[in-house]
Amino acid sequence: MWVSALLDHSESLRAQALRCRALAAGLKTQDEIQLLMQMADEYEAEAANWEARALSRSSSDSTEG
């Protein structure tokens, strides 16, 4: 159950990163584009952290059985 919740959150973060990149594609000023791309990178990094937690949780659950 926890693993599923962690992966769902990771998926939400990746979707947010995609939205940031899509918004950035429609902008003209470099500062705004850079800010949104940085935000997207941060969402992706956080998603990777959540996925690592899920993997860790999943492997610890399977070794406890």
Steps between C-alpha positions, in 0.01 A plus 500: 500500500771748595697422187198578285446832677867592459488418129175695457665805655802456275270488198331823611836671532602388150170632364571834665844503338336445161262791564794726586678405179185554294453845653865583439462411132242777462707772665727753337715638783805297586466564875149354510599203283802432718292519818240254372766262369672512839169424669447208261845364584424528871170314456680226306766469770237479772312237299819296476538526879145374554560214257817405686303497825238278339768262375666491839167443670407231252825309544483524880139376493596201288792404727287522814252239378 
